[in-house]
Amino acid sequence: MSREFAASAAPAPVTGNRLPKRLRLQSNGEFRQAYAQGEGAHGRCMVVFRREGEGMHFRLGVVASRKVGGSPERARAKRRLREVYRLNRHRFVQAQADIVVVARHGAVDAPWNRLVAEFLALARKAGFQEQAAASGEHGGQACPDAP
């Protein structure tokens, strides 16, 4: 992208659909605790870990190693997994636990519906309980071209 194009592009509108920092894990220690607390639930596109303890409130941490690909692929995988979480967070009982998602190479180009289905299955397997009645029929699957 040239500098002229970047400078002339209009700023992205603020939509309020971002995942706030208070709902994200940020320190290395928080991730290490999640890995140390037990075995993750493994899938083709991701691994889901549960971090339990006092003061936890279903925050998200997303990690992508160099095995996933170069910087653009890792960033895309993390964006997609954050969006899957954001759109489906309402489906789960707000546990006293945080969730850590480790991206695998399949997260980069997997179909959106498969990514959502795998996240939901692995979150259940990791011990997060779904609410009795989900508040939406589509549960985030209605946007197949999501990032």
Helices and strands as residue ranges (DSSP letters): H 3-8, G 21-23, H 28-36, E 41-42, E 46-52, E 60-64, H 71-88, G 89-91, E 97-103, G 105-107, H 112-125
